Amino acid sequence: MERGDMSMSVSAGLTVRLRPVAEPDLAMFRRFRTEPGLIGLDWAGFLDAGAPARRFAVDGYLGEDDGRLVVEVEQEQEQEQAAAGIVSYTAGRYAGRASYWEIGIVLLPQWRGRGIGWRAQALLCDYLFHHSPAQRIQAGTHPENAAEQRALEKAGFQLEGVVRASEFRAGQWRDGYLYSRLRDDPSPWDPTPQV
């Protein structure tokens, strides 16, 4: 796989790719904002269902400092493509010129547990490293989300530690786990074992 390529085959007869948001995808965006629990542990209450259309009208979710791409899955037997979820990226900055990206993912329930999430996050990292000078990409997750922890590790991320009281959810402050992948970390596509 070449850096910046936006698709990856999955062994179960699926191909995962990332693509820009299209107007028909806005229905999925609205669902994530208005259906309790659809996004799992990240549900933070009802949000403005009209916001996705307004943002799409501004820049198609391809902003300079943040954006969204659709995770699309193609089933080889059926030759059909389906929107499986969304990956997101937001710019951040540590001291001086040390910019980084923070990424996230949400998949519709029927696409979870099939190896799509780690591949989509690895593709997003490749895309961001190819098209920006950032040295670091980071992602946070919940301590109880073991599936996402495994997905991040498969996508080449390393656990950095616990971020205490970083999220208010379900009526209380909760800790999070912070993961990172650096530009020169081993790629998950690299078949060469690292010593």
C-alpha positions, 0 to 999 in steps of 0.5 A: 500500500502506498502512503496516501492511498485511500483504500485497503482490502479486508480479508472477508471480501470487503474493501475499506476506503475513505472518501469526502462527505456527499449530501446523501451522507448527511442522513447518517450524520443526523442519526449520530446526533439524534439517536441515543446510544448509536455512537456508543459511549460517546453519546453526549445527549441530543445535538442540533440535527441541522448542524451537519447540513450547515457545515456541509454547505460551508466546506463539505467537511474539508476544513483547514483545521478539521474535517470528516471523511466517510468510511465506505465499505465495498462488498466484493460479492455484491459490488455494492458500496455502503457508508459504514461510518465517519472518521474525523480529524482536528488540528491541535498544537503543543508548544511552538510549531508542534502541530498534531492531529486528533482523530476519531471514528464512529461506525454504524453498529452493523459494521463494528467488529469486522476489522473495518475500524482499525483499517479506516483509522490507519488509512486516515493516518496515512492520508494526514501524514501524506498531506500535512507536515504533522509529526504526531496523530493522537486519539483518545478512548474510554478505558472500558472500550477494549475494542477501540484500544485493540483497533488503535494498536492495530492501526499503529498507535501506542498507549501514552497514558491516562488523561484524568477527568477528561470527559463528562459523560453520563453524569460524571467526570471520567478518565480517558486513554490517550494513544499516539502514532508518530510519523516514523512509527512502524506502519501497520501495512509494513510486513517487516517485524520491528526489532 
